[in-house]
Amino acid sequence: VTNVQARTVSLSWSPPAGLLNADRHNNGLPYTCTYEVALSDKGRDGKYKIIYSGEELEYNLKDLRPATDYHVSFNSESSLNIDTAAAQKLVLMEGGQQLPPLDMAPIDNGSKITSYLLEWDEGKRNSGFRECYFGNQKHCKLTKLCPALGYTFRLAAQNDIGTSGYSQEVVCYTAGNIPQTPSAPRLVRAGVTWVALQWNKVEGCTPEEVISYTLEIQEEDNDSVFHPKYTGEEQACTVKNLRRSTQYKFRLFASNVEGKSSPSEVLVCTTSPDRPGPPTRPIIKGPITSHGFSVKWDPPQDNGGSEILKYLLEISQGSPEDVPTSEGGCPISEYSVEMMEPEEVVSEVYHGPDLECTVSNLLPGATYRFRVRALNDGGSPECSGADISEYRLEWGEDEESLQLAYSGTNTCFEIRELSAAAQYCCRLQAVNQAGAGPYSELVTCRIPASVPDAVSTLYVLEDEHVDTSQLSPSVCLALNWEEPCNNGAEITSYNIDLGDISIPIGNVTSYVIHDLLPETSYRIRIQAVNEVGAGPFSHFIKAKTRPLPPLPPRLECAAAGPQSLKLKWGDSSSKLHATDDMVYILQIEDRNKRFIPIYRGPSHTYKIQRLTESTCYSFRIQAVNDAGEGPFSEICTFCTTKSVPPAIKAPRVTQLEGNACEITWETVPPMKGDPVGYVLQVLVGRESEYKQVYKGDETTFQISGLQVNTDYRFRVCVCRRCSDTSQELSGPFSPSVAFMLQQNEIMLAGETGSIDDPKIRSMIPTDEQFAALIVLGFASLSIIFACILQYFFMK
């Protein structure tokens, strides 16, 4: 056994002892040997599995488990009938990284799993994975997830060697929410055998979610059982085939792919009663007198589902003799009576001057029809001639506007497309072969009022026509429309429909819809209502609310000075501000506690000048864009700093006796109540830095121990001690003054002088004089070189 690894091992063996020499058979062929290698991972006495069979003397075992005991058994069989057997124990000690976990616990590969890493995509497809659990548990519960949304997970295991690869991804879907309980259905109209119902859309559902509604009905004689009557996505239903004057109960369910909601409140409605059936035929009750008689009848068998309120008895007033209403200009001489038999045969049964006749030889139980016409010297009337061949109906709003509306043989005609609540008149004329007869009397009628027409003009008012101080275009829409034709009944109200919302309003032609969502599109329509009912809806218009005005940025102080404040706000590198044309209005509070604007523009910084030192100022800012003016920010207060002391003139140096001198400088008064001090510094010889030799309130200072023929430079600055804080503000240093200590022996005999002698002081140049000498030297040297060059070039 060689080369033992975490998952592989190499096996090699030698042939049996009888085959070590190259022995051959009698036929000259060499002897052969076949080897079998068996493997067991259940111990020496466990079950072995043959993993190799062949003539090779080595074999590589692969795909083994790390840190696992294996037992190997060897068997050989040769042509010399030499059988051998051997066994070997293998111990794979090295651990390896584990395989990716599957649905069950993964193989630890010899090193115990210490933790699991669970990642998910947070429900955002193709957006990468994030860790949602890390620990040694084999389960994890995630909460606060979105309903009806898919989440993708993957898992990895970790041991002391490292982290495995990720498992296959699995997608889990959360359950959706069942719809909320819908509101009770509304009764739109009830008929004799039907009712029309409507209901609102269920709240809390998205526009793309498909909601199905189930309408159930319970009849009057069954108090416990509801039966489904309608199932669909519409929000209206007409239930037919109902009984008249019967009470019904309705309830509504809403359902989606997740389930069914609880039932709505119950709507109780009753169908309308029908008109009653005809009563029985009136019969004579009691004796008939010369001036009257009594009749009676039975109530109808069908009362129409409602109590009978009254009966209408009609009477036809007759005369003892039916004579023609007109004699035609001469007396009537005779009458002609014609009879039509059941076989439709017409025969004259009487002709004479009498007003009555007796017809005999009639069949019992048969029906006969009679007609009479009168005759005089002028002949018989026209009606006794040919039958009527045509009727002519004239129709109009008044007698002067009558026009032919119908011509035909029918005795009825329906006229359509009439104006509601309008008055019309008509007359009729009959025509036969003899010609057209006279017109009938003029008949007038009035059409009843109807529902209003649809609103033809509906539009949204633009911002320039609306007072934006009274309403916000981000959450409001101002509508305007023209009043439609009322069709004979005054309009009492309007209904504005937004899809899910219906808004009833009064008799106005403009309305502002409030409490809308910003930057949202709406489909709006309107209908007019009068005492007859609601008219048809107008056409849809699309309107969109404006986005909300911008929020104010955060106001900060970028730099503060004694007389200025530099303010900044927002983020000047933001792409949002670069594309929105944002304008900022910065205001400052004045002495009267009023805010006045000091800046208006797109910049994100502004510096306020000419302020008073150590003073607090209050500011506020507001952002403005196409959506309108946003709210003001909170009031921010910033203070100017105290000013530093001014620079003073160069100090004066006076040489004293011995190796000493006295430095004097000008006095600075206190600054706004704050005391001031002074700092004196000296630069000795060729040193590069000044050293402080005095700090205090005095304006003079004496220095001793000076060296002869050594340059000294002195300068002074003023320090302001702030009384309200422990801070000190140092002003700029004064110009430096040079000084060199001189011994008295270098002076002329009899002369007494000091460092204050103008002659001596003039010998020591100041910094400005020294710089001027250097500049003058360079200028002179340049002029000389220029003259020399010009001389050589000209020569």
C-alpha positions in Angstrom: 0.0 0.0 0.0 1.5 3.3 -1.1 0.6 6.9 -1.7 -2.3 7.2 0.8 -4.3 10.3 0.2 -7.6 11.7 1.4 -9.6 10.0 -1.4 -7.1 7.8 -3.2 -4.6 5.0 -2.5 -2.3 2.9 -4.6 -2.2 -0.9 -4.3 0.6 -3.2 -5.7 1.4 -6.8 -5.3 3.8 -9.6 -6.4 2.9 -12.8 -8.2 2.8 -16.1 -6.3 6.1 -17.8 -5.6 5.6 -20.4 -8.2 5.4 -17.8 -11.0 8.4 -15.8 -10.1 10.5 -17.6 -12.8 9.4 -17.3 -16.4 8.1 -20.9 -16.5 6.3 -22.0 -19.6 3.8 -24.7 -20.6 4.8 -27.6 -22.8 3.5 -25.8 -25.7 5.8 -22.9 -25.1 3.3 -20.4 -23.7 4.1 -18.7 -20.3 2.0 -19.4 -17.2 -0.6 -16.7 -16.4 -2.2 -15.4 -13.2 -5.5 -13.5 -12.6 -5.9 -11.3 -9.5 -9.0 -10.2 -7.7 -9.1 -7.2 -5.3 -12.1 -6.9 -2.9 -12.8 -3.9 -0.6 -14.8 -3.6 2.6 -15.5 -0.5 4.7 -17.5 -2.5 7.4 -14.5 -4.1 9.1 -12.4 -7.2 8.5 -15.5 -9.5 8.8 -17.7 -7.3 6.8 -19.0 -7.8 3.3 -16.4 -7.4 0.5 -17.0 -6.0 -2.9 -14.8 -6.9 -5.9 -13.3 -3.7 -7.3 -10.7 -5.2 -9.7 -10.1 -8.4 -11.6 -7.2 -8.7 -14.0 -3.6 -9.7 -14.6 -2.0 -6.3 -13.6 0.2 -6.1 -10.5 -1.1 -2.7 -9.3 -4.4 -0.8 -9.0 -5.4 2.8 -7.9 -8.4 3.1 -5.6 -10.4 6.3 -6.1 -13.4 8.1 -4.6 -12.8 6.9 -1.1 -14.1 8.6 2.0 -11.5 10.5 4.0 -10.5 9.3 7.6 -12.2 5.9 7.0 -10.9 2.4 7.7 -10.9 0.1 4.7 -10.0 -3.6 4.4 -8.6 -5.0 1.2 -8.6 -8.7 0.2 -6.4 -10.2 -2.5 -7.0 -13.5 -4.4 -5.0 -14.9 -7.3 -5.7 -17.8 -9.6 -3.0 -19.1 -12.1 -2.7 -21.7 -14.8 -0.5 -23.7 -12.4 -3.6 -23.9 -10.0 -1.7 -21.8 -7.4 -4.3 -20.0 -5.3 -3.3 -17.4 -2.8 -5.2 -15.0 -0.6 -4.1 -12.0 1.4 -5.8 -9.2 3.4 -4.6 -5.7 4.1 -6.1 -2.9 6.3 -6.1 0.6 4.8 -6.6 3.7 7.0 -7.2 7.0 5.2 -6.1 9.6 7.8 -6.3 12.8 5.8 -9.5 14.8 5.9 -10.8 16.7 2.8 -13.3 19.4 2.0 -16.9 18.1 2.1 -19.2 17.7 -0.8 -21.9 20.3 -1.5 -24.9 19.6 0.8 -28.0 18.0 -0.8 -31.5 17.8 0.6 -30.1 15.5 3.4 -27.1 16.1 5.6 -23.9 16.3 3.5 -20.9 14.0 3.8 -18.5 15.6 6.3 -15.5 14.0 4.5 -13.7 13.2 7.7 -14.0 16.6 9.4 -17.1 17.3 11.4 -19.4 20.0 9.9 -19.3 23.0 12.2 -21.8 25.4 10.5 -24.1 25.9 7.5 -24.3 29.0 5.3 -27.8 29.7 3.8 -28.0 32.4 1.2 -31.1 33.8 -0.6 -31.8 36.4 -3.3 -34.4 38.3 -1.1 -37.0 37.7 -3.8 -35.1 39.8 -6.4 -34.4 37.7 -9.3 -30.9 37.9 -10.9 -29.7 40.3 -8.2 -27.1 38.1 -6.4 -27.3 36.2 -3.2 -27.0 37.4 0.4 -26.5 35.6 3.7 -29.7 35.0 5.6 -28.5 32.3 8.1 -25.1 31.1 9.4 -25.0 28.5 12.2 -25.0 24.9 13.1 -28.8 24.3 12.9 -30.3 22.3 10.1 -33.3 24.5 9.8 -34.1 28.2 9.5 -37.3 30.2 9.7 -37.6 33.5 7.7 -40.3 36.0 8.6 -41.7 39.3 7.3 -41.7 38.0 3.7 -43.9 39.3 0.9 -47.0 37.2 0.0 -47.2 35.2 -3.3 -43.5 35.8 -4.1 -40.7 33.4 -5.0 -37.4 33.3 -3.1 -34.3 31.4 -4.3 -32.0 29.7 -1.7 -28.7 27.8 -1.8 -26.8 26.1 1.0 -23.1 25.5 1.8 -21.5 23.6 4.6 -18.3 24.4 6.5 -15.9 22.4 8.6 -12.3 22.9 9.9 -10.9 22.4 6.4 -13.0 25.0 4.6 -16.4 25.7 3.0 -18.0 23.5 0.5 -19.5 24.5 -2.9 -23.1 25.6 -3.0 -26.0 23.2 -3.4 -28.4 23.3 -6.2 -30.7 26.4 -6.0 -34.2 25.9 -4.8 -37.1 28.3 -5.3 -39.8 28.6 -2.6 -43.0 30.5 -3.0 -44.8 32.2 -0.1 -48.5 31.8 0.0 -50.7 34.7 -1.1 -53.3 36.4 0.9 -57.0 35.6 0.4 -59.0 38.7 -0.5 -60.6 40.8 2.2 -64.2 40.6 2.9 -66.1 42.5 0.2 -68.8 45.0 0.9 -72.4 44.0 0.6 -73.9 44.2 -2.9 -76.1 47.2 -3.7 -79.5 47.0 -5.2 -79.6 49.0 -8.4 -83.2 48.2 -9.6 -85.8 45.6 -8.9 -88.2 44.2 -11.4 -91.1 41.7 -11.3 -88.9 38.7 -12.0 -85.4 40.1 -11.7 -83.1 42.3 -9.6 -80.0 44.2 -10.8 -77.1 44.2 -8.3 -73.7 46.0 -8.1 -70.7 45.8 -5.8 -67.4 47.5 -5.3 -64.0 46.0 -5.9 -62.3 44.4 -3.0 -59.9 46.6 -1.2 -56.3 45.8 -0.7 -55.7 44.0 -4.0 -53.3 45.0 -6.7 -54.6 46.1 -10.2 -53.2 43.1 -11.9 -54.6 40.6 -9.4 -57.5 38.6 -10.8 -60.5 38.6 -8.4 -63.5 36.4 -8.9 -66.8 37.1 -7.2 -69.5 34.6 -6.2 -73.0 35.9 -5.6 -75.2 33.6 -3.5 -79.0 33.8 -3.0 -81.3 32.7 -0.3 -85.1 32.6 -1.0 -87.8 33.6 1.4 -89.0 30.1 2.1 -85.5 28.8 2.9 -83.9 30.5 5.9 -80.6 28.7 6.1 -79.3 27.7 2.6 -77.6 30.0 0.2 -77.2 28.9 -3.4 -74.6 30.3 -5.9 -76.2 32.4 -8.5 -73.3 34.1 -10.3 -69.5 33.5 -10.5 -67.3 35.8 -12.5 -65.0 38.8 -12.5 -67.7 41.4 -13.3 -68.9 43.8 -10.5 -72.5 43.7 -11.6 -75.1 41.0 -12.1 -78.8 40.8 -13.0 -80.5 37.8 -11.3 -83.5 36.6 -13.4 -86.3 34.0 -13.1 -87.3 35.2 -9.6 -90.8 35.2 -8.2 -92.7 38.4 -8.0 -93.2 40.2 -4.7 -90.8 37.9 -3.0 -88.0 38.7 -0.5 -84.5 37.4 -1.3 -81.2 37.6 0.5 -77.9 38.0 -1.2 -74.3 37.8 0.0 -71.0 38.1 -1.9 -67.7 36.2 -1.8 -64.3 37.2 -3.3 -61.8 34.7 -4.3 -58.3 34.5 -5.9 -55.8 31.8 -6.5 -55.1 31.6 -2.7 -58.6 31.0 -1.6 -62.0 32.4 -0.8 -62.8 35.3 1.5 -65.5 35.4 4.2 -69.0 36.4 3.1 -70.1 40.0 3.0 -73.0 41.4 4.9 -76.4 40.2 3.7 -78.5 42.3 1.3 -82.2 41.9 1.7 -84.4 43.0 -1.3 -87.8 42.2 -2.6 -89.0 41.9 -6.2 -91.7 44.2 -7.5 -95.4 43.0 -7.6 -97.1 42.5 -11.0 -100.3 43.9 -12.3 -103.3 41.8 -11.2 -105.2 39.5 -13.6 -108.7 40.4 -14.9 -111.6 40.0 -12.6 -114.6 37.8 -13.5 -117.2 39.1 -16.0 -119.7 41.5 -14.3 -123.2 40.0 -13.8 -126.5 41.5 -13.0 -127.3 41.5 -9.3 -131.0 41.9 -8.5 -133.8 43.4 -10.5 -133.3 45.9 -13.3 -135.2 49.2 -12.7 -136.1 51.9 -15.2 -133.2 54.0 -14.0 -130.5 51.6 -12.9 -129.3 48.1 -12.1 -126.6 46.5 -9.9 -123.7 44.4 -11.1 -121.3 42.2 -9.2 -118.0 40.4 -9.9 -115.4 38.2 -8.3 -111.8 39.3 -7.5 -109.2 38.1 -10.0 -107.5 34.7 -9.3 -104.1 36.4 -9.6 -103.6 39.5 -7.5 -100.1 40.1 -9.0 -98.4 39.5 -5.6 -99.9 42.5 -3.9 -103.2 43.5 -2.4 -105.9 44.8 -4.8 -106.3 48.5 -4.2 -109.3 49.4 -6.4 -111.5 48.2 -9.3 -112.3 50.2 -12.5 -115.9 49.6 -13.9 -116.6 51.1 -17.3 -120.0 51.7 -18.9 -120.9 52.4 -22.5 -123.8 55.0 -22.6 -126.2 53.8 -25.4 -129.6 55.1 -26.8 -132.8 53.2 -27.6 -132.3 53.7 -31.4 -128.9 53.8 -33.2 -129.4 56.2 -36.0 -126.9 57.9 -38.2 -125.4 61.1 -36.8 -125.9 62.9 -40.1 -128.6 62.6 -42.7 -126.5 64.0 -45.6 -128.9 66.9 -46.5 -132.1 64.8 -47.1 -134.3 62.4 -45.0 -133.3 58.8 -44.7 -135.6 56.6 -46.7 -134.5 53.1 -45.9 -131.9 50.9 -44.2 -130.0 47.8 -45.3 -128.9 45.1 -42.9 -126.2 42.6 -43.8 -125.3 39.5 -41.9 -122.0 37.5 -42.0 -122.4 33.9 -41.3 -119.8 31.6 -39.6 -118.6 30.6 -43.0 -117.7 34.3 -43.7 -120.6 34.5 -46.2 -122.2 38.0 -46.3 -125.9 38.3 -47.2 -128.6 41.0 -46.9 -131.3 40.0 -44.4 -133.4 43.2 -44.4 -134.0 46.3 -46.6 -136.6 48.8 -45.6 -137.5 51.9 -43.6 -138.0 50.2 -40.2 -135.5 50.5 -37.4 -135.6 46.9 -36.4 -136.0 43.5 -38.0 -136.1 39.8 -37.0 -133.7 37.3 -38.5 -134.8 33.7 -38.4 -133.4 30.3 -39.4 -130.2 30.8 -37.5 -128.1 27.9 -36.1 -127.9 27.4 -32.4 -124.5 28.0 -30.8 -123.2 29.9 -33.8 -121.8 33.5 -34.0 -123.2 36.0 -36.5 -122.0 39.5 -37.3 -124.3 42.3 -38.6 -123.8 45.8 -40.1 -126.3 48.4 -41.1 -126.1 51.3 -43.6 -128.6 54.1 -44.3 -129.8 55.2 -47.7 -131.5 58.4 -49.0 -132.1 60.0 -52.3 -128.4 60.7 -52.6 -127.4 57.0 -52.3 -125.5 55.0 -49.7 -122.7 56.4 -47.6 -119.0 55.9 -48.5 -118.4 53.4 -45.8 -120.8 51.1 -47.5 -118.6 51.0 -50.5 -115.0 49.6 -50.8 -113.0 48.6 -47.7 -110.4 51.0 -46.3 -107.1 50.4 -48.1 -104.8 52.8 -46.2 -104.4 54.9 -43.1 -102.4 58.1 -43.0 -101.0 59.3 -39.7 -99.6 62.8 -39.4 -97.4 63.7 -36.5 -95.8 67.0 -35.3 -95.1 69.3 -32.4 -98.0 71.5 -33.3 -100.7 71.7 -36.0 -98.6 73.8 -38.4 -95.7 71.3 -38.3 -97.7 68.1 -38.9 -95.9 65.7 -41.3 -96.8 62.3 -42.6 -95.3 59.8 -40.2 -97.1 56.6 -41.3 -99.0 55.3 -44.3 -100.3 51.7 -44.4 -103.0 49.2 -43.5 -102.0 48.6 -39.9 -104.1 50.1 -37.1 -101.2 50.9 -34.9 -97.7 52.5 -35.3 -94.8 53.1 -33.0 -92.9 56.4 -33.3 -89.3 56.4 -32.0 -86.5 59.0 -31.3 -88.8 61.5 -29.7 -87.7 64.2 -27.3 -88.3 63.6 -23.6 -90.8 65.8 -21.9 -92.0 67.3 -25.2 -95.6 67.8 -26.4 -96.8 66.3 -29.7 -100.0 66.2 -31.7 -101.4 63.8 -34.4 -104.4 63.2 -36.6 -105.5 60.2 -38.7 -107.1 59.9 -42.2 -108.6 56.8 -43.9 -108.4 56.1 -47.6 -110.3 53.7 -49.9 -111.0 53.4 -53.6 -113.3 56.4 -53.4 -110.6 58.6 -52.0 -109.3 60.0 -48.8 -111.8 60.7 -46.0 -111.8 63.6 -43.6 -109.1 64.0 -40.8 -109.9 62.9 -37.3 -109.9 65.3 -34.4 -106.4 66.5 -33.4 -105.0 64.4 -30.5 -102.2 65.8 -28.3 -99.9 63.8 -26.0 -96.9 64.6 -23.8 -93.8 62.4 -23.7 -92.7 61.7 -20.1 -89.3 63.0 -18.8 -86.3 60.7 -19.1 -82.8 60.4 -17.6 -80.3 63.0 -18.6 -78.0 62.6 -21.6 -74.4 61.7 -21.2 -71.9 64.5 -20.4 -70.3 65.4 -23.7 -67.4 67.7 -22.5 -65.3 66.6 -19.5 -61.8 67.9 -18.9 -59.2 68.6 -16.3 -58.3 72.2 -15.5 -54.7 73.2 -16.0 -52.6 74.7 -13.2 -52.9 78.2 -14.6 -56.6 78.1 -14.1 -56.4 76.7 -10.6 -55.5 78.4 -7.3 -52.5 76.3 -6.3 -52.5 77.9 -2.9 -55.8 76.3 -2.1 -55.1 72.8 -3.5 -52.1 70.7 -4.3 -51.9 69.3 -7.9 -50.0 66.3 -6.4 -53.0 64.9 -4.6 -55.9 66.8 -6.3 -57.5 67.0 -9.7 -59.8 69.9 -10.7 -62.6 68.7 -13.1 -64.9 70.8 -15.3 -67.7 69.8 -17.6 -70.7 71.1 -19.5 -74.2 70.4 -18.3 -76.0 67.9 -20.5 -79.6 67.9 -21.7 -81.8 67.1 -18.7 -84.6 65.5 -20.9 -87.4 67.3 -19.0 -86.3 66.8 -15.4 -83.9 69.1 -13.7 -80.5 67.6 -12.9 -80.1 67.0 -9.2 -76.6 65.5 -8.9 -73.6 64.0 -10.6 -71.6 60.8 -10.0 -67.9 60.8 -10.7 -66.4 57.4 -11.3 -62.7 56.7 -10.7 -62.9 52.9 -11.2 -62.7 51.7 -7.6 -64.3 54.9 -6.2 -67.6 56.6 -7.0 -68.1 60.2 -5.8 -71.6 61.7 -5.6 -71.7 65.5 -5.8 -74.4 68.1 -6.2 -75.7 70.0 -9.2 -72.4 71.7 -10.1 -70.3 71.8 -13.2 -66.8 71.7 -11.6 -65.4 69.7 -8.7 -62.0 69.1 -7.1 -61.1 65.5 -6.2 -58.9 65.4 -3.1 -56.9 62.7 -1.3 -55.4 61.2 -4.5 -52.0 59.5 -4.9 -49.2 61.6 -6.3 -47.8 60.8 -9.8 -50.7 58.4 -10.5 -52.9 58.0 -13.6 -56.7 57.9 -13.3 -59.5 57.1 -15.7 -62.4 59.3 -14.9 -66.0 59.5 -16.2 -69.1 61.2 -15.0 -72.9 60.7 -15.2 -75.8 63.1 -14.5 -78.7 62.2 -12.3 -82.3 63.6 -12.2 -85.5 62.5 -10.5 -86.1 59.9 -13.2 -82.7 58.2 -12.7 -79.0 58.2 -13.6 -78.1 58.9 -17.2 -75.3 57.1 -19.2 -71.7 57.7 -18.3 -69.5 60.0 -20.3 -66.5 58.9 -22.2 -63.3 58.2 -20.2 -60.6 60.8 -19.8 -57.1 60.1 -18.5 -55.6 62.4 -15.9 -52.4 62.1 -13.9 -51.5 63.8 -10.7 -48.3 65.8 -10.4 -45.4 64.4 -8.3 -44.9 65.7 -4.8 -42.9 68.9 -4.4 -39.3 68.3 -3.4 -38.3 68.0 0.2 -35.9 70.7 1.6 -32.2 69.8 1.7 -30.2 69.7 4.8 -28.6 73.1 5.5 -25.1 73.2 6.8 -22.4 75.8 7.5 -19.3 75.1 5.4 -17.2 78.0 6.7 -17.7 80.7 9.2 -15.8 84.0 9.4 -16.1 87.2 11.4 -18.1 89.0 8.7 -19.3 86.1 6.6 -21.0 82.7 6.6 -20.7 80.1 3.8 -23.7 77.8 3.7 -24.1 74.6 1.7 -27.0 72.2 1.2 -27.8 69.0 -0.8 -25.4 67.2 -3.0 -24.1 69.1 -6.0 -23.0 65.8 -7.7 -26.4 64.2 -7.6 -27.8 63.3 -10.9 -31.3 63.9 -9.6 -30.7 67.6 -9.1 -29.0 67.9 -12.5 -32.1 66.7 -14.3 -34.9 68.2 -12.3 -34.1 71.9 -12.8 -34.2 72.3 -9.0 -34.1 75.9 -7.7 -33.4 76.7 -4.0 -34.7 79.6 -2.0 -32.5 80.6 1.0 -34.1 82.9 3.6 -32.6 84.7 6.6 -34.4 86.0 9.7 -34.3 89.8 10.2 -34.6 91.8 13.3 -38.4 91.7 13.1 -38.4 87.9 13.2 -39.4 87.8 9.6 -37.7 85.6 7.0 -36.6 87.4 3.8 -35.0 85.7 0.8 -31.3 86.3 0.2 -30.7 83.8 -2.6 -32.6 82.0 -5.3 -30.9 79.7 -7.8 -29.6 76.2 -8.6 -26.3 76.5 -6.7 -25.6 74.3 -3.6 -23.5 76.9 -1.8 -23.9 80.6 -0.9 -21.7 83.0 1.0 -23.4 85.8 3.1 -21.2 88.9 3.5 -21.3 92.0 5.7 -22.3 90.2 8.8 -21.5 91.2 12.4 -18.8 89.3 14.2 -19.8 86.8 17.0 -23.5 87.0 16.1 -26.0 84.2 15.5 -28.2 84.2 12.4 -31.2 81.9 11.6 -31.7 80.5 8.1 -34.2 78.2 6.4 -34.3 76.8 2.8 -36.9 75.5 0.4 -36.6 73.5 -2.9 -38.7 74.4 -6.0 -39.2 72.4 -9.2 -41.9 71.8 -11.8 -44.0 70.0 -9.2 -44.2 73.1 -7.1 -42.7 74.7 -4.0 -41.7 72.2 -1.4 -41.9 72.8 2.4 -39.3 74.9 4.3 -36.6 73.2 6.2 -36.2 73.4 9.9 -34.7 76.7 11.1 -30.9 76.4 11.3 -28.8 78.9 13.4 -25.2 79.6 12.6 -22.8 82.1 14.3 -20.0 84.2 12.9 -16.6 84.0 14.6 -14.7 86.6 16.4 -12.3 88.7 14.4 -8.6 88.4 14.9 -6.6 91.4 16.1 -5.0 93.6 13.4 -1.3 93.8 12.6 0.6 96.6 14.3 3.6 98.6 13.1 7.1 97.3 13.5 8.4 97.7 17.1 11.1 100.2 18.1 14.4 99.0 19.6 16.6 101.1 21.9 20.0 100.0 23.1 20.6 100.1 26.8 23.7 100.1 28.9 25.5 96.8 29.0 24.4 94.0 26.7 20.7 94.9 26.7 18.1 96.6 24.7 14.4 97.7 25.1 11.7 96.9 22.5 8.6 99.1 22.4 5.4 98.7 20.3 2.1 100.5 19.9 -0.9 99.9 22.1 -4.1 98.2 20.8 -7.4 98.9 22.6 -9.7 96.0 23.9 -11.8 94.5 21.1 -15.5 94.4 21.9 -14.9 94.0 25.6 -12.2 91.3 25.1 -8.8 92.1 26.6 -5.7 91.9 24.3 -2.2 90.7 24.9 1.1 90.8 23.0 3.6 88.2 21.9 7.2 89.3 21.2 9.4 87.0 19.1 13.1 87.3 18.1 15.2 85.8 15.3 18.9 85.5 16.3 21.7 85.5 13.7 21.3 82.9 11.0 18.6 80.9 12.8 15.6 79.9 10.7 12.9 80.2 13.3 11.6 82.9 15.6 11.6 82.3 19.3 9.1 83.8 21.7 10.7 85.9 24.4 7.7 87.6 25.9 3.9 87.2 26.2 1.9 89.7 28.3 -0.1 92.9 28.4 2.8 95.4 28.5 3.9 97.3 25.4 7.6 97.3 26.3 10.2 94.6 27.1 13.9 94.7 27.9 16.3 91.9 26.8 19.7 91.5 28.3 22.6 89.2 27.6 22.9 90.2 23.9 26.0 89.5 21.9 28.1 92.0 20.1 28.1 92.0 16.3 25.1 89.7 16.2 21.9 90.4 14.1 18.7 90.4 16.0 15.2 90.7 14.4 12.1 91.5 16.5 8.4 91.2 15.7 5.2 91.5 17.7 1.6 90.2 17.3 -1.6 91.0 19.2 -3.6 88.2 21.0 -7.3 88.5 21.7 -8.5 86.8 24.9 -12.1 85.8 24.4 -14.0 86.5 27.6 -16.8 84.0 26.9 -14.4 81.2 26.1 -10.8 80.3 26.9 -9.8 80.7 23.3 -7.1 83.1 22.2 -7.1 84.6 18.7 -3.7 85.7 17.5 -3.4 88.4 14.8 -0.7 88.6 12.1 2.8 89.6 13.1 4.1 93.1 12.6 7.0 93.8 10.2 10.3 92.8 11.7 12.9 95.3 12.8 16.7 94.6 12.8 19.1 95.4 15.6 22.8 94.8 16.2 24.5 95.5 19.6 27.4 98.0 19.2 30.1 98.8 21.6 30.7 102.4 22.5 34.4 102.3 21.4 33.5 102.3 17.8 32.1 105.8 18.0 34.2 108.9 17.4 35.8 110.5 20.4 33.7 113.0 22.2 30.5 111.6 20.6 27.8 110.0 22.6 25.3 107.9 20.8 22.9 105.1 21.2 20.9 102.8 19.1 18.3 105.5 18.8 20.8 107.8 17.0 19.4 108.3 13.5 22.9 107.9 12.0 23.4 104.6 13.7 19.9 103.3 13.0 20.3 104.3 9.3 23.3 102.0 9.1 21.1 98.9 9.9 18.8 98.2 6.9 15.3 97.0 7.3 13.9 93.9 5.5 12.2 96.2 3.0 15.4 98.1 2.3 17.4 94.9 2.0 14.9 93.5 -0.6 15.0 96.8 -2.5 18.8 96.7 -2.7 18.7 93.2 -4.1 16.1 94.2 -6.8 18.1 97.3 -7.7 21.3 95.2 -8.0 19.7 92.7 -10.4 18.2 95.5 -12.5 21.5 97.3 -12.8 23.3 94.1 -13.8 20.6 93.4 -16.4 21.0 96.8 -18.0 24.8 96.4 -18.2 24.5 93.0 -19.9 22.0 94.4 -22.3 24.3 97.3 -23.3 27.2 94.9 -23.8 25.2 92.6 -26.0 23.9 95.5 -28.1 27.4 96.8 -28.5 28.8 93.5 -29.8 25.8 93.0 -32.2 26.0 96.5 -33.7 29.7 96.2 -34.1 
